Amino acid sequence: MRGCKGFGMIIHNEDIKELTAEIPEGHKHLRTTVVLRDGTEITFQEAAVANMVRAYVTVKTHPTVTKVTLTGKKLDERKPGYAEWQLVEEE
């Protein structure tokens, strides 16, 4: 999160009061907001959720992979239309 120092927490299903996935008016990309029972709201941009889903699917469906780590990197060379900042898989 911008402007926040790192912290650790595990969010259990019962900690979630509400989850909303939407394309806000005037926007083109999905945003997913999780509201915790303590009132904390966390909003993920589409690319962040897509990367979480990609890592999740890889670990759940691959016969031998048990961990995926994606690291944020600024890419000078990338496909047209892709953002500079990407989460890429560590080797």
Buried (B, 14 or more C-beta within 10 A) or exposed (E): EEEEEEEEEEEEEEEEEEEEEEEEEEEEEBBBBBBBEEEEEEEBEBBEBBBBEBBEEBEEEEEEEEEBEBEEEEEEEEEEEEEEEBBEEEE
